[in-house]
Amino acid sequence: MGTPVTDPDDELFGGDPLPLVAPRRRSLTTVLPVIAWLPDYRWRSDLRPDLIAGLTVAALMIPESMGYAGVAGVPPEIGLYAALGAIAAYFLTGGTSILFVGPASAVAALSASIVADFTGDVDPIALTSALAITSGVLLLVAGALRLGWVVNFISKPVLHAFVAGLSISILVGQLDELVGIDIDGESAVAKFVDTMSQLPDWQGWTVVVGFGGLAALLLMERFVPRLPGALFVVIVGIVLVVLFGLDDNGVAIVGDIPSGLPGVGIPDLSATRWIELFGGGAALLLVGFSEGYAAASTVSESTGEDVDSDQELMGAGAANIAAGLVGGQAVSGSLSKSAAAEEAGARTQMSNLISGVVLLMTLLFLAPVFEQLPEPILAAVVIAAVVKSADPRRLLGLWNVNRFDFVAGVVTFTLVLVWEALPAILVGVAMSLAFLVRRATFPDVVELRPSTDGVFRRSVRRVDGPARDGVVALRLEGSLTYANAERFIRGARLLADRGGVRVLVVDAEMMADLDTTGAEALEFVDDDLGERGIEVRLAAIHARARAQIARSRLSDRFEGRLYDSVEAAAGQTTAS
């Protein structure tokens, strides 16, 4: 007997379609990318630019980390501890070469909001560190389970609106330190109103120092962006306190900052407290990872790297756990510091390691210097860092693109300002999911009509009257699932009622998926129209749906009625 000859196309094209983008295989080098790149590090060519970038990022990181600690409601050193732990962990586990992970505005404000909801005998520092660990564990688990797509739970409009609203909230929250008053309001709007109502009580020297520092930061960023403006303003502020005794004139200073390295350990909290933190940890996962992934994606556009969302989850998780174990706050990827590193010429994560060494030296030897730092200067540093992201104008453009995105964005933005960050983002996520379900439930069901060249195209207007040559064509512009099966059936019946219809062609090119209810809908339409003498034909079937049909009873039902194109089905040519 001869050996049967197989068509090579059978092996190449048969069976389920092979996805072009498949999950990456896990190995030690993917979990710990440092193993892959460090042995091949080009010391001669890359060390100098990494060194310069590391020093540049450190000049920005140290004052901002202290400022974000204030946003999180904890002492300044907590932000420095968090940066130190995050740098060490992300150096080992980070999948993006020049991304900086450390204290950031959104997670700091959200952390403060979560911790503020706890009542009774609470230690805000312990809760803040425990929250970082909790979110880190959830991030690691999500990365291990390949849940990188979780970032898609927050639509980009909602995320942009949340960040803009949160940035404004952070900015308003720094006004008390900037002008030297106490604010009692809880929401951003209440705090702003309270600040303006106390205008006669603003401290003169505090206002001069705060607004002077803010103006200097904004002017330096505008005209000399390469200089470390934050570090320059911080040094000038410390010098002014030392020379002129501004603290004796009502200007508040940072005060005692412990010297030396932070202790390592798990915060001493009850099991109940740890359980209560998991809801907040999940919220931090969504917000922090969304912000960090956006930063990683932006950086990768210039470096040419492919961002692995699952690995970034694990890197962010390790960074948060490390930050919490050394007594720090939650962290995330920072676009501003990553952009600063890129502009300074950073090549690898070695630049972040160098900035970590500078931070380490600061904690060991320079902590007493920062004790003289004026708090209005620290507030100015935070305001200058978030002012760019506090621009809500991007929301206005959504109205012309998608009204649902506009509504979700405006609602989220408003809730951040008048309510709290955590419930605002939860509402935003819920609205994103609701609108996503709505889009899946109501895909367009359109009629296709032949043009003068015989090609069937989407009809731009409704046409009544008998069908041309007894053939009508329908397209469902989405997967056929339980959510829209009834909509598909209604569309098929409407076309069948046109009169003189002998053939209904279903253009299945956009049906990327077919569930059980969808398959039953096809059977129902076939039976319903068959009783009226109308033949149902399937054309241009999507590869995945074709494989699903081949495995089901639909294969026998539609045998001889599967066509490569709508034109072929309408012209009664040979079926595929």
C-alpha positions as CSV (number, residue, x, y, z in Angstrom):
1,M,0.0,0.0,0.0
2,G,1.2,3.5,-0.8
3,T,1.7,6.2,1.8
4,P,-1.3,8.6,1.8
5,V,-0.4,12.1,0.6
6,T,-1.6,14.9,2.8
7,D,-2.1,18.4,1.6
8,P,0.3,20.7,3.5
9,D,-2.5,23.2,3.8
10,D,-4.4,20.7,5.9
11,E,-1.8,20.9,8.6
12,L,-1.2,24.6,8.2
13,F,-4.8,25.8,8.2
14,G,-6.8,22.9,9.8
15,G,-8.2,23.0,13.3
16,D,-8.6,25.9,15.7
17,P,-6.9,29.2,14.6
18,L,-3.5,29.8,16.0
19,P,-3.3,33.2,17.8
20,L,-0.6,35.5,16.6
21,V,-0.2,36.9,20.1
22,A,0.1,34.1,22.7
23,P,1.1,34.3,26.4
24,R,4.9,34.3,26.9
25,R,6.4,31.2,28.3
26,R,7.5,31.5,31.9
27,S,11.1,30.9,32.9
28,L,13.6,32.0,35.6
29,T,14.8,34.8,33.3
30,T,11.3,36.1,32.7
31,V,10.4,36.1,36.4
32,L,13.8,37.7,37.2
33,P,14.8,39.6,34.1
34,V,18.0,40.9,35.8
35,I,19.5,37.4,35.2
36,A,19.1,38.0,31.5
37,W,20.4,41.5,31.1
38,L,23.0,42.1,33.8
39,P,25.6,39.5,32.6
40,D,25.5,41.3,29.2
41,Y,25.6,44.8,30.6
42,R,27.9,47.0,28.6
43,W,29.9,48.7,31.4
44,R,32.0,50.9,29.1
45,S,29.2,52.3,27.0
46,D,26.2,52.3,29.3
47,L,27.5,53.0,32.8
48,R,28.2,56.7,32.3
49,P,24.7,57.5,30.9
50,D,23.1,55.3,33.6
51,L,25.2,57.1,36.2
52,I,24.1,60.6,35.0
53,A,20.5,59.5,34.8
54,G,20.6,57.9,38.2
55,L,21.8,61.1,39.8
56,T,19.2,63.1,37.9
57,V,16.3,60.8,39.0
58,A,17.6,60.8,42.6
59,A,17.5,64.7,42.7
60,L,13.9,64.5,41.7
61,M,12.9,61.3,43.6
62,I,14.1,62.3,47.1
63,P,12.0,65.5,47.6
64,E,9.0,64.0,45.7
65,S,9.0,60.8,47.7
66,M,9.0,62.9,50.9
67,G,6.1,65.0,49.5
68,Y,4.1,62.0,48.5
69,A,4.5,60.6,52.0
70,G,2.6,63.7,53.1
71,V,-0.1,63.0,50.5
72,A,-0.4,59.5,52.0
73,G,-0.7,61.0,55.4
74,V,2.5,59.6,56.9
75,P,5.9,61.1,57.9
76,P,8.4,62.1,55.1
77,E,10.8,59.2,55.8
78,I,8.1,56.7,54.9
79,G,8.2,57.9,51.3
80,L,12.0,57.5,51.3
81,Y,11.8,54.0,52.7
82,A,9.2,53.0,50.1
83,A,11.4,54.3,47.3
84,L,14.4,52.3,48.6
85,G,12.5,49.1,48.8
86,A,10.8,49.5,45.5
87,I,14.0,50.3,43.6
88,A,15.7,47.2,45.0
89,A,12.8,44.9,44.1
90,Y,12.1,46.3,40.7
91,F,15.8,46.2,39.8
92,L,15.4,42.4,40.1
93,T,11.9,41.8,38.7
94,G,11.2,44.7,36.4
95,G,10.6,43.9,32.8
96,T,11.0,47.5,31.5
97,S,14.6,48.8,31.2
98,I,14.2,52.4,32.4
99,L,10.9,52.5,34.3
100,F,11.1,54.0,37.7
101,V,8.9,52.5,40.4
102,G,8.3,54.4,43.6
103,P,5.9,56.7,45.5
104,A,3.4,58.3,43.1
105,S,0.6,60.7,43.4
106,A,-2.4,58.5,42.6
107,V,-1.5,55.6,44.9
108,A,-0.4,58.0,47.7
109,A,-3.8,59.8,47.7
110,L,-5.8,56.6,47.3
111,S,-3.7,55.0,50.2
112,A,-4.6,58.0,52.4
113,S,-8.2,57.7,51.5
114,I,-8.3,54.0,52.4
115,V,-6.5,54.3,55.7
116,A,-8.7,57.2,56.7
117,D,-11.7,55.0,56.6
118,F,-10.4,52.8,59.4
119,T,-11.8,53.5,62.8
120,G,-10.9,52.7,66.3
121,D,-7.3,52.3,67.6
122,V,-5.3,52.4,64.4
123,D,-1.7,53.1,63.5
124,P,-1.7,54.9,60.2
125,I,1.9,54.1,59.5
126,A,1.4,50.4,60.1
127,L,-1.8,50.4,58.0
128,T,-0.1,52.2,55.2
129,S,2.8,49.7,55.1
130,A,0.4,46.8,55.4
131,L,-1.7,48.2,52.6
132,A,1.4,48.3,50.4
133,I,2.1,44.6,51.2
134,T,-1.5,43.6,50.6
135,S,-1.7,45.2,47.2
136,G,1.7,43.7,46.4
137,V,0.5,40.2,47.2
138,L,-2.6,40.7,45.0
139,L,-0.4,42.0,42.2
140,L,1.9,39.0,42.4
141,V,-1.0,36.6,42.4
142,A,-2.5,38.4,39.4
143,G,0.8,38.2,37.6
144,A,1.2,34.5,38.4
145,L,-2.3,33.9,37.0
146,R,-1.6,36.0,33.9
147,L,-4.2,38.6,34.7
148,G,-2.5,41.4,33.0
149,W,-5.7,42.2,31.2
150,V,-7.1,43.4,34.5
151,V,-5.9,46.8,33.5
152,N,-8.6,46.9,30.9
153,F,-11.2,47.0,33.6
154,I,-10.6,50.7,33.8
155,S,-11.3,52.4,30.5
156,K,-8.8,55.0,29.4
157,P,-11.3,57.9,29.7
158,V,-12.2,56.8,33.2
159,L,-8.5,56.5,34.2
160,H,-7.6,59.8,32.7
161,A,-10.6,61.4,34.5
162,F,-9.7,59.8,37.8
163,V,-6.0,60.9,37.5
164,A,-7.1,64.4,36.6
165,G,-9.6,64.6,39.5
166,L,-7.2,63.0,41.9
167,S,-4.4,65.4,40.9
168,I,-6.6,68.4,41.5
169,S,-7.6,66.8,44.9
170,I,-3.9,66.4,45.7
171,L,-3.2,69.9,44.7
172,V,-6.0,71.3,46.8
173,G,-4.9,69.1,49.7
174,Q,-1.5,70.8,49.7
175,L,-2.9,74.3,50.1
176,D,-2.9,74.1,53.9
177,E,0.8,73.6,54.0
178,L,1.3,76.1,51.2
179,V,-0.4,78.9,53.1
180,G,0.0,77.8,56.8
181,I,-3.5,77.1,57.9
182,D,-5.6,74.1,59.1
183,I,-8.3,72.7,56.8
184,D,-11.2,70.8,58.1
185,G,-12.9,69.8,54.8
186,E,-12.9,66.2,53.6
187,S,-13.5,66.5,49.9
188,A,-11.4,68.6,47.5
189,V,-14.3,71.0,47.0
190,A,-14.8,71.4,50.8
191,K,-11.1,71.9,51.3
192,F,-10.8,74.6,48.6
193,V,-13.8,76.5,50.0
194,D,-12.4,76.2,53.6
195,T,-9.0,77.5,52.3
196,M,-10.6,80.5,50.6
197,S,-12.7,81.3,53.6
198,Q,-9.6,81.5,55.8
199,L,-7.8,83.9,53.5
200,P,-7.2,86.5,56.3
201,D,-5.5,83.8,58.4
202,W,-2.9,82.9,55.8
203,Q,0.6,83.0,57.2
204,G,2.6,85.7,55.4
205,W,6.1,84.1,55.4
206,T,4.6,80.7,54.7
207,V,2.8,82.1,51.6
208,V,6.0,83.8,50.4
209,V,8.1,80.7,50.8
210,G,5.4,78.4,49.4
211,F,4.4,80.4,46.3
212,G,7.9,81.5,45.7
213,G,9.1,77.9,45.6
214,L,6.2,76.9,43.4
215,A,6.9,79.8,41.0
216,A,10.6,78.8,40.9
217,L,9.8,75.2,40.1
218,L,7.4,76.0,37.3
219,L,9.8,78.6,35.8
220,M,12.7,76.2,35.9
221,E,10.7,73.4,34.3
222,R,9.6,75.8,31.6
223,F,13.0,77.4,30.8
224,V,15.7,75.0,32.2
225,P,14.0,71.6,32.2
226,R,17.3,69.7,32.4
227,L,18.2,71.1,35.8
228,P,16.9,69.3,38.9
229,G,14.5,72.0,39.9
230,A,13.0,70.1,42.9
231,L,16.4,69.6,44.5
232,F,17.4,73.2,43.8
233,V,14.3,74.6,45.5
234,V,14.7,72.2,48.4
235,I,18.3,73.3,49.0
236,V,17.4,77.0,48.8
237,G,14.5,76.4,51.2
238,I,16.8,74.7,53.7
239,V,19.4,77.5,53.4
240,L,16.8,80.1,54.0
241,V,15.6,78.4,57.2
242,V,19.1,78.0,58.5
243,L,20.2,81.6,57.7
244,F,17.0,83.5,58.6
245,G,15.3,81.3,61.1
246,L,12.1,81.1,59.1
247,D,10.8,78.5,61.5
248,D,10.8,81.2,64.2
249,N,8.5,83.3,61.9
250,G,5.7,80.7,61.6
251,V,7.1,78.7,58.7
252,A,6.6,75.0,59.5
253,I,9.5,72.7,58.9
254,V,9.6,68.9,58.3
255,G,11.3,68.2,61.7
256,D,12.8,65.0,62.9
257,I,13.8,62.4,60.3
258,P,15.3,59.2,61.6
259,S,18.8,58.6,60.3
260,G,19.9,55.1,59.2
261,L,18.3,52.2,57.4
262,P,14.7,51.3,58.0
263,G,13.8,48.1,59.8
264,V,12.5,45.1,57.9
265,G,9.4,43.3,59.1
266,I,5.7,42.7,58.7
267,P,3.4,45.4,60.4
268,D,1.9,44.2,63.6
269,L,-1.8,44.1,62.8
270,S,-4.6,41.8,63.8
271,A,-5.9,39.2,61.3
272,T,-9.1,41.2,61.0
273,R,-7.2,44.3,60.0
274,W,-5.4,42.4,57.3
275,I,-8.6,41.1,55.9
276,E,-10.1,44.5,55.9
277,L,-7.2,45.8,53.9
278,F,-7.8,43.5,50.9
279,G,-10.6,45.6,49.4
280,G,-8.3,48.7,49.5
281,G,-5.5,46.5,48.1
282,A,-7.6,45.5,45.1
283,A,-8.4,49.2,44.5
284,L,-4.7,50.1,44.6
285,L,-4.0,47.2,42.2
286,L,-6.3,48.7,39.6
287,V,-5.2,52.3,40.0
288,G,-1.5,51.7,40.7
289,F,-1.0,49.1,37.9
290,S,-3.1,51.1,35.4
291,E,-0.9,54.2,36.1
292,G,2.3,52.1,36.1
293,Y,1.4,50.2,33.0
294,A,0.6,53.5,31.2
295,A,4.1,54.7,32.2
296,A,5.8,51.5,31.1
297,S,3.9,51.7,27.7
298,T,5.0,55.3,27.2
299,V,8.6,54.5,28.0
300,S,8.6,51.4,25.8
301,E,7.7,53.5,22.8
302,S,11.1,55.1,22.8
303,T,13.1,52.0,23.9
304,G,11.4,49.7,21.4
305,E,10.6,47.1,24.1
306,D,7.5,44.9,24.3
307,V,5.8,45.4,27.6
308,D,4.7,42.2,29.2
309,S,1.7,43.2,31.3
310,D,1.9,40.0,33.4
311,Q,5.6,40.5,34.2
312,E,4.8,44.2,35.1
313,L,2.2,42.9,37.5
314,M,4.8,40.7,39.2
315,G,7.4,43.5,39.2
316,A,4.9,46.0,40.7
317,G,3.9,43.3,43.2
318,A,7.5,42.7,44.3
319,A,8.1,46.5,44.6
320,N,5.0,47.0,46.8
321,I,5.8,44.1,49.0
322,A,9.4,45.3,49.5
323,A,8.2,48.9,50.1
324,G,5.8,47.6,52.8
325,L,8.3,45.3,54.5
326,V,10.7,48.3,55.1
327,G,7.9,50.4,56.5
328,G,7.1,52.3,53.3
329,Q,3.9,53.2,51.5
330,A,2.4,51.8,48.3
331,V,4.2,52.5,45.0
332,S,3.7,52.4,41.3
333,G,5.4,53.2,38.0
334,S,6.2,56.9,37.7
335,L,5.9,58.5,34.2
336,S,7.6,61.8,35.3
337,K,10.6,60.1,36.8
338,S,10.9,57.6,34.0
339,A,10.7,60.4,31.5
340,A,13.4,62.3,33.4
341,A,15.6,59.2,33.4
342,E,15.0,58.8,29.6
343,E,15.8,62.4,28.9
344,A,19.0,62.1,31.0
345,G,20.1,59.1,28.8
346,A,19.3,56.1,31.0
347,R,19.9,52.8,29.3
348,T,19.0,50.1,31.9
349,Q,17.7,49.5,35.4
350,M,21.2,50.2,36.5
351,S,20.2,53.9,36.5
352,N,17.5,53.2,39.1
353,L,20.0,51.2,41.2
354,I,22.3,54.2,41.2
355,S,19.5,56.5,42.3
356,G,18.8,53.9,45.1
357,V,22.4,54.2,46.2
358,V,22.1,58.0,46.4
359,L,18.9,57.5,48.4
360,L,20.7,55.1,50.7
361,M,23.5,57.6,51.3
362,T,20.9,60.3,52.0
363,L,19.2,58.1,54.7
364,L,22.5,57.3,56.3
365,F,24.2,60.7,56.3
366,L,21.9,63.5,55.1
367,A,18.6,62.9,56.9
368,P,19.4,65.6,59.5
369,V,19.8,68.2,56.7
370,F,16.2,67.6,55.5
371,E,14.8,68.2,59.0
372,Q,15.2,72.0,58.1
373,L,13.1,71.6,55.0
374,P,10.1,74.1,55.0
375,E,6.8,72.3,54.6
376,P,5.5,74.9,52.1
377,I,8.5,74.0,49.9
378,L,7.5,70.3,50.1
379,A,3.9,71.2,49.2
380,A,5.2,73.2,46.2
381,V,7.2,70.2,45.0
382,V,4.1,68.0,45.1
383,I,1.9,70.6,43.4
384,A,4.5,71.1,40.6
385,A,4.7,67.4,40.1
386,V,1.0,66.9,39.7
387,V,-0.1,70.1,38.0
388,K,0.3,68.7,34.5
389,S,-1.9,65.7,35.2
390,A,-4.6,68.0,36.8
391,D,-5.8,69.2,33.4
392,P,-9.4,67.9,32.7
393,R,-9.6,69.3,29.2
394,R,-9.0,65.9,27.7
395,L,-12.5,65.0,28.9
396,L,-14.1,67.6,26.7
397,G,-12.9,65.9,23.5
398,L,-14.7,62.7,24.5
399,W,-18.1,64.2,23.8
400,N,-17.4,64.2,20.0
401,V,-15.9,60.7,20.1
402,N,-18.1,58.7,22.4
403,R,-20.9,60.0,24.7
404,F,-20.7,57.0,27.0
405,D,-17.0,57.6,27.6
406,F,-17.7,61.2,28.3
407,V,-20.4,60.5,30.8
408,A,-18.2,57.9,32.6
409,G,-15.3,60.3,32.7
410,V,-17.3,63.3,33.9
411,V,-19.0,61.2,36.7
412,T,-15.7,59.8,37.9
413,F,-13.9,63.2,37.8
414,T,-16.8,64.8,39.7
415,L,-17.0,62.1,42.3
416,V,-13.2,62.4,43.0
417,L,-13.7,66.1,43.8
418,V,-16.9,65.9,45.8
419,W,-16.6,62.5,47.5
420,E,-13.5,60.2,47.9
421,A,-11.0,58.6,45.7
422,L,-11.9,54.9,46.4
423,P,-15.6,55.0,45.8
424,A,-15.0,57.3,42.8
425,I,-12.8,54.7,41.1
426,L,-15.1,51.9,42.0
427,V,-18.0,53.8,40.4
428,G,-15.8,54.5,37.4
429,V,-14.9,50.8,37.0
430,A,-18.5,49.8,37.3
431,M,-19.5,52.3,34.6
432,S,-16.7,51.1,32.4
433,L,-17.9,47.5,32.7
434,A,-21.6,48.5,32.3
435,F,-20.8,50.3,29.0
436,L,-18.6,47.4,27.8
437,V,-21.5,45.0,28.4
438,R,-23.8,47.4,26.6
439,R,-21.6,47.5,23.6
440,A,-21.5,43.7,23.5
441,T,-25.2,43.5,24.0
442,F,-26.1,46.0,21.2
443,P,-23.8,45.5,18.3
444,D,-25.0,46.9,15.0
445,V,-27.2,44.6,12.9
446,V,-27.0,46.0,9.4
447,E,-28.2,45.1,5.9
448,L,-25.7,44.6,3.2
449,R,-26.7,45.6,-0.4
450,P,-24.9,45.0,-3.7
451,S,-23.3,48.1,-5.2
452,T,-22.9,48.7,-9.0
453,D,-19.8,46.5,-9.0
454,G,-21.6,43.6,-7.4
455,V,-19.8,43.8,-4.1
456,F,-22.1,43.8,-1.0
457,R,-21.6,46.7,1.3
458,R,-23.2,48.1,4.4
459,S,-26.3,50.0,3.5
460,V,-26.2,53.6,4.8
461,R,-30.0,54.0,4.7
462,R,-33.1,51.8,5.2
463,V,-34.6,50.4,2.0
464,D,-38.1,48.9,2.0
465,G,-39.8,46.9,-0.7
466,P,-39.1,43.4,-2.2
467,A,-35.7,42.0,-2.1
468,R,-33.5,42.3,-5.2
469,D,-33.3,38.9,-6.9
470,G,-34.8,37.4,-3.8
471,V,-31.6,37.7,-1.8
472,V,-31.0,39.7,1.3
473,A,-27.8,39.9,3.4
474,L,-27.3,40.7,7.1
475,R,-24.3,41.3,9.1
476,L,-24.0,41.2,12.9
477,E,-21.0,43.5,13.8
478,G,-19.9,41.5,16.8
479,S,-19.7,38.0,18.3
480,L,-22.9,36.1,18.4
481,T,-23.5,35.4,22.1
482,Y,-26.3,35.1,24.7
483,A,-26.1,38.9,25.2
484,N,-27.2,39.8,21.6
485,A,-28.8,36.6,20.2
486,E,-32.3,38.1,20.4
487,R,-31.0,41.2,18.5
488,F,-29.7,38.9,15.7
489,I,-33.0,37.0,15.5
490,R,-35.0,40.3,15.2
491,G,-32.7,41.6,12.4
492,A,-33.1,38.3,10.5
493,R,-36.9,38.4,10.8
494,L,-37.0,42.1,9.7
495,L,-35.2,41.3,6.5
496,A,-37.2,38.1,5.9
497,D,-40.4,40.2,6.1
498,R,-39.3,42.3,3.1
499,G,-41.3,40.2,0.7
500,G,-40.0,38.0,-2.2
501,V,-37.1,36.8,-0.1
502,R,-35.7,33.4,-1.1
503,V,-32.2,33.5,0.5
504,L,-30.9,35.2,3.6
505,V,-27.1,35.5,3.6
506,V,-25.5,36.0,7.0
507,D,-22.2,37.7,6.8
508,A,-20.3,36.0,9.7
509,E,-16.9,37.7,9.1
510,M,-17.2,39.8,12.4
511,M,-18.5,36.9,14.5
512,A,-15.3,36.2,16.3
513,D,-17.0,34.0,18.8
514,L,-20.1,31.9,19.0
515,D,-21.5,30.6,22.3
516,T,-24.2,28.0,22.9
517,T,-27.0,30.6,22.8
518,G,-25.6,32.0,19.6
519,A,-25.5,28.6,18.0
520,E,-29.1,28.1,19.1
521,A,-30.0,31.4,17.6
522,L,-28.6,30.3,14.2
523,E,-30.6,27.1,14.4
524,F,-33.8,29.1,15.4
525,V,-33.4,31.5,12.4
526,D,-32.7,28.6,10.1
527,D,-35.9,26.7,11.2
528,D,-38.0,29.9,11.4
529,L,-37.1,31.1,8.0
530,G,-37.1,27.6,6.5
531,E,-40.7,27.2,7.4
532,R,-41.3,30.3,5.2
533,G,-39.3,28.9,2.3
534,I,-36.3,31.0,2.9
535,E,-32.8,29.4,2.8
536,V,-30.2,30.7,5.3
537,R,-26.6,30.7,4.1
538,L,-23.5,31.6,6.1
539,A,-20.7,33.5,4.4
540,A,-17.2,34.8,5.2
541,I,-17.2,32.9,8.5
542,H,-14.6,34.1,11.0
543,A,-11.9,31.4,11.6
544,R,-12.8,30.8,15.2
545,A,-16.5,30.6,14.6
546,R,-15.8,28.2,11.7
547,A,-13.9,25.9,14.0
548,Q,-16.8,26.1,16.5
549,I,-19.3,25.2,13.8
550,A,-17.2,22.3,12.7
551,R,-17.2,20.8,16.2
552,S,-21.0,21.2,16.7
553,R,-24.2,20.0,15.1
554,L,-24.3,23.1,13.0
555,S,-21.7,21.5,10.7
556,D,-24.3,19.0,9.4
557,R,-27.2,21.5,9.5
558,F,-25.4,24.0,7.3
559,E,-23.5,21.5,5.1
560,G,-23.4,22.9,1.6
561,R,-24.5,26.4,2.8
562,L,-21.1,27.7,3.9
563,Y,-19.6,30.2,1.5
564,D,-16.3,32.1,1.3
565,S,-17.9,35.4,0.6
566,V,-21.3,37.2,0.6
567,E,-21.1,37.6,-3.1
568,A,-20.5,33.8,-3.6
569,A,-23.5,33.0,-1.3
570,A,-25.7,35.5,-3.1
571,G,-24.7,34.3,-6.5
572,Q,-25.3,30.6,-5.7
573,T,-21.7,29.5,-6.5
574,T,-20.1,26.5,-5.0
575,A,-20.1,26.4,-1.2
576,S,-16.9,26.1,0.8
